[in-house]
């Protein structure tokens, strides 16, 4: 078996499989591929062929976990698109897999190794498992992949106390476009608002570059998704400016130094630091204690009023996040994602 919890490293360039044109070509192609060192069982009953790797595994394991494989193996030879009756490997059926080597290796490892935990896997590996488990209808593996991707991209479950350091440090930003494409492909709509939010957080030039990643197609977004991101980004900035960074000129009702507090708040609102924040779609800066340092001259009542108002506005942003990117609300997305394989 494969070393536990050690997914294969993903290549920088992702390729697309091309169906061979003849039996001879297919056999030559298979002969040039290498056998996977851990997913090659001497008593295996079928050989799976991906980009550069062959996997000798068991029909029974595939059929038990996957309705797609179960249906495929129940057909007479030659009646499905994956198995050719003339294609064999040392007498075993040879099935062409139109998937990345890494995705198939991790997919098979998850099926065979019951100790294989998804909890510590990198985001791109989880995305690959989500794709393969959805494609081959392995419901329990799809559920697990979403379970561990959910806390990264379903921001509605995050408390405000963890939101600010999380959005600035998470690897979710790095894989935002990958998750957008994967979620679209697998109907895991729950992951989309968070992924679009992480993409929208980036510099505008970086966002536009995501439509030109020809060498990494899974990281290249469509023009429609680019428009969705830009429009949502503008909506977020407007809401943040009007509801989180506006602060207003009304002091707390119990403020005893109203003119002073109004003056100091006005200075802060017009400061370069505050203006810089007002064009940032990520308003979690208000959760950082350092953000409020310039406002310490305010009386304690006014300072707490503004803090409370900003936190309330930020929670509203998270609750409405799907709507900014033209999706349904969080609850509807959660339901549709859970029902995707049954429809």
Secondary structure, DSSP 8 states (H G I E B T S, - for coil): ---TT------SS-------SSHHHHHHHHHHSEEEEEEE-TT-SEEEE-SSEEEEE-HHHHHHH-HHHHHHHHS-TTSSSSEEEEEEETTEEEEE--S-HHHHHHHHHHHH-TT--STT--HHHHHHHHHHHHHTT-HHHHHHHHHHHHHHH-GGGS-HHHHHHHHHH-TTTTTHHHHHHHHHHHT-GGGHHHHHHHHHTS-HHHHHHTT--TTSGGG---HHHHHHHHHHHHHHHHHHHHHTS---S---TT-S-HHHHHHHHHHHHTSHHHHHHTT-S--GGGGSGGGGGGGTTS-HHHHHHHHHHHHHHHHHHHHHHHHHTT---HHHHHHHHHTGGG-
